[in-house]
Amino acid sequence: MEALSKRVTTESTGLVEAAVLALDCAEPEALAEFYARLLGAEPPVERDIERLEITGRGGTRMAFRRDHGAAPNSWPRPDDSQQAHLELLVAREDMDAVERQVIALGGRPLDTKDNGGPHDTRLYSDPAGHTFSLRSQ
């Protein structure tokens, strides 16, 4: 039993080098530009391809895959579940400035009232309709 435990521990670490959040969308160029500006990443130079990827200042990696039939989810309607979303971490004192930037870049506010908890969390959709939140640290 000890040998099996040791083997499982050794084999289960270090297999994945990194993770990339991939979003399907109709226009990957526009969505990559939106997130590149929010995350301080270099915008992709490639155009008219099926998949673009960016890496933000803090190492956040995102990919944008062309899907001609992409439709935005309808969350936060009560009859739909969120499934997954992106959380962007922001210093509490920068929340209002980042919110203005999100809106200026084409993001849409969904629920932006301060929830009064230890972390201010505000919900938006990106220009393609994917939900994401700004969460204070």
Solvent accessible surface area in square Angstrom, and as a share of the most:
residue,aa,sasa,rsa
1,M,193,0.86
2,E,133,0.59
3,A,80,0.62
4,L,86,0.43
5,S,66,0.42
6,K,134,0.57
7,R,137,0.50
8,V,80,0.46
9,T,87,0.51
10,T,96,0.56
11,E,94,0.42
12,S,74,0.48
13,T,90,0.52
14,G,77,0.74
15,L,138,0.69
16,V,120,0.69
17,E,170,0.76
18,A,54,0.42
19,A,85,0.66
20,V,48,0.28
21,L,67,0.33
22,A,58,0.45
23,L,25,0.12
24,D,54,0.28
25,C,1,0.01
26,A,46,0.36
27,E,112,0.50
28,P,0,0.00
29,E,30,0.14
30,A,54,0.42
31,L,3,0.02
32,A,0,0.00
33,E,58,0.26
34,F,6,0.03
35,Y,1,0.00
36,A,0,0.00
37,R,137,0.50
38,L,24,0.12
39,L,27,0.14
40,G,37,0.36
41,A,14,0.11
42,E,149,0.67
43,P,56,0.35
44,P,19,0.12
45,V,141,0.81
46,E,99,0.45
47,R,119,0.43
48,D,124,0.64
49,I,58,0.29
50,E,106,0.47
51,R,111,0.41
52,L,3,0.01
53,E,60,0.27
54,I,6,0.03
55,T,73,0.42
56,G,7,0.07
57,R,200,0.73
58,G,80,0.77
59,G,44,0.42
60,T,56,0.33
61,R,87,0.32
62,M,0,0.00
63,A,0,0.00
64,F,0,0.00
65,R,109,0.40
66,R,35,0.13
67,D,47,0.24
68,H,150,0.67
69,G,66,0.63
70,A,37,0.29
71,A,86,0.66
72,P,86,0.54
73,N,72,0.37
74,S,39,0.25
75,W,60,0.21
76,P,61,0.38
77,R,133,0.48
78,P,141,0.89
79,D,109,0.56
80,D,50,0.26
81,S,71,0.46
82,Q,39,0.17
83,Q,165,0.73
84,A,78,0.60
85,H,69,0.31
86,L,24,0.12
87,E,80,0.36
88,L,16,0.08
89,L,91,0.45
90,V,15,0.09
91,A,39,0.30
92,R,103,0.38
93,E,148,0.66
94,D,64,0.33
95,M,2,0.01
96,D,78,0.40
97,A,52,0.40
98,V,31,0.18
99,E,33,0.15
100,R,154,0.56
101,Q,72,0.32
102,V,0,0.00
103,I,82,0.42
104,A,87,0.68
105,L,35,0.17
106,G,41,0.40
107,G,7,0.07
108,R,142,0.52
109,P,59,0.37
110,L,45,0.22
111,D,60,0.31
112,T,46,0.27
113,K,143,0.61
114,D,81,0.42
115,N,91,0.47
116,G,69,0.67
117,G,32,0.30
118,P,119,0.75
119,H,70,0.31
120,D,3,0.01
121,T,45,0.26
122,R,24,0.09
123,L,19,0.09
124,Y,0,0.00
125,S,2,0.02
126,D,3,0.02
127,P,71,0.45
128,A,35,0.27
129,G,10,0.10
130,H,39,0.17
131,T,6,0.04
132,F,0,0.00
133,S,1,0.01
134,L,0,0.00
135,R,66,0.24
136,S,0,0.00
137,Q,135,0.60
